[in-house]
Each structure stands twice: as C-alpha cells, then as structure tokens.
C-alpha cells in the first residue's frame, strides 16, 4: 500500500512537501506513511485517494483499474460548474470523429 501511494505521488510530480501540504499533514508524517512505519486512518486514506485520483481498492489491495474507470474517476472530480464546458468539448470531439461519434 505504501509503495503505491509514493509511486502515485511521484507519478503526478508532487514532492513530498507538496503532497503533505495538500493532505494538511507534516512532511515527517508523510515520510513515515510512505515507508510503512505508521498506519493510516480511514479519513486520511480518503484524502490520499482524492488527491491522487486513486480508488481505495487500488491503494489498499493493488488491484489495477481499467483506463475507463480511471478516466471516470477523474471526471467525477471535476467541479460541477465546469460540466457544461466539458459536455460541449466532448460533443465537439465526437462530431470531429465522424458518424457514430468514434464508436466504430
């Protein structure tokens, strides 16, 4: 679990300091967490998953998720005020894809 958290943090380009700030924890706590020397509360697990865009299943058990599931998770994190813009962009991209909206 701890290696997955660290790998995801590094994959997103967050330094330990930046990630600790986003989680509102100390850098030393985060370092201990990533080394597996301290436990994680449910509340902290939720924060970690939210910031990293990961599912708790993946963090806890290492179960890989499909690209579609990962994209869907990211879409769910978009602020509601941007959804009309997102829908317009998707509609335009589908129109550019031609008949069937790129489902061929």
Backbone torsions as a table, in degrees:
resi	resn	phi	psi	omega
1	UNK	NA	-45.5	-173.6
2	UNK	-68.0	-36.6	177.4
3	UNK	-66.5	-36.0	179.1
4	UNK	-66.0	-38.7	177.9
5	UNK	-63.0	-48.6	-179.0
6	UNK	-62.9	-44.6	-179.8
7	UNK	-61.3	-41.2	179.4
8	UNK	-66.7	-42.3	178.1
9	UNK	-59.1	-49.2	-179.8
10	UNK	-65.3	-36.7	178.7
11	UNK	-62.9	-30.4	177.6
12	UNK	-87.6	-3.0	176.8
13	UNK	82.7	14.6	178.0
14	UNK	-82.9	133.6	168.3
15	UNK	-74.6	165.7	177.4
16	UNK	-60.9	-37.2	-179.9
17	UNK	-65.4	-44.0	179.8
18	UNK	-64.3	-42.6	-178.9
19	UNK	-67.2	-41.6	178.2
20	UNK	-60.5	-39.2	179.2
21	UNK	-65.1	-42.1	179.0
22	UNK	-64.1	-32.6	-180.0
23	UNK	-87.4	-9.4	-176.9
24	UNK	60.4	48.3	176.0
25	UNK	-132.2	168.1	177.9
26	UNK	-77.3	155.0	177.6
27	UNK	-63.3	-37.6	-179.4
28	UNK	-65.6	-38.4	176.4
29	UNK	-62.4	-45.1	-179.2
30	UNK	-62.8	-41.3	178.5
31	UNK	-60.9	-43.2	178.2
32	UNK	-65.5	-38.3	178.1
33	UNK	-63.5	-47.3	-178.6
34	UNK	-67.4	-22.4	177.3
35	UNK	-89.7	-5.8	179.6
36	UNK	77.6	20.4	-177.9
37	UNK	-93.7	-5.7	177.1
38	UNK	-140.8	153.8	179.6
39	UNK	-79.8	175.2	179.2
40	UNK	-128.5	133.5	177.8
41	UNK	-79.1	163.6	176.9
42	UNK	-61.6	-42.3	179.5
43	UNK	-59.7	-43.5	179.5
44	UNK	-70.1	-37.1	177.0
45	UNK	-59.5	-42.9	178.6
46	UNK	-61.9	-43.5	178.8
47	UNK	-63.1	-44.9	179.5
48	UNK	-59.4	-48.2	-179.9
49	UNK	-60.9	-41.4	-179.1
50	UNK	-64.6	-47.9	-178.0
51	UNK	-66.1	-39.5	-176.9
52	UNK	-87.6	-10.0	-179.3
53	UNK	70.1	34.7	-178.9
54	UNK	-113.2	158.8	173.4
55	UNK	-87.5	154.5	176.1
56	UNK	-64.1	-34.7	177.1
57	UNK	-57.1	-45.4	-179.4
58	UNK	-66.1	-46.8	-178.4
59	UNK	-61.3	-45.8	-175.9
60	UNK	-76.5	-42.1	-170.2
61	UNK	-115.1	-11.6	178.0
62	UNK	78.4	14.9	179.6
63	UNK	-73.4	122.0	179.7
64	UNK	-68.6	149.0	178.2
65	UNK	-114.5	151.9	179.7
66	UNK	-68.8	159.9	177.8
67	UNK	-60.3	-36.8	178.4
68	UNK	-63.5	-42.7	-180.0
69	UNK	-65.9	-39.4	178.3
70	UNK	-65.4	-42.1	178.3
71	UNK	-64.1	-42.1	178.6
72	UNK	-61.5	-41.4	176.4
73	UNK	-59.8	-43.2	179.6
74	UNK	-65.0	-40.2	179.1
75	UNK	-63.2	-36.8	179.0
76	UNK	-66.4	-19.9	-178.6
77	UNK	-88.1	-5.9	-179.6
78	UNK	-73.4	135.8	178.5
79	UNK	-59.3	137.0	-177.4
80	UNK	-54.5	-30.7	-177.9
81	UNK	-67.5	-17.8	179.6
82	UNK	-96.1	-3.7	-177.1
83	UNK	-62.4	-40.6	176.6
84	UNK	-60.7	-38.2	177.2
85	UNK	-65.6	-43.0	179.1
86	UNK	-61.1	-45.3	179.0
87	UNK	-61.0	-39.8	179.1
88	UNK	-65.4	-42.8	178.7
89	UNK	-62.7	-45.3	179.6
90	UNK	-61.8	-42.9	178.9
91	UNK	-61.2	-42.6	179.3
92	UNK	-65.1	-42.4	178.6
93	UNK	-64.0	-40.0	177.8
94	UNK	-65.9	-37.8	178.0
95	UNK	-64.7	-37.1	178.7
96	UNK	-69.4	-24.5	-178.6
97	UNK	-75.5	-13.8	177.3
98	UNK	95.0	-168.8	-178.1
99	UNK	-55.8	138.0	-180.0
100	UNK	84.5	-3.4	177.5
101	UNK	63.4	31.6	177.4
102	UNK	81.0	16.4	-178.7
103	UNK	-92.1	4.6	-176.5
104	UNK	-80.4	NA	NA
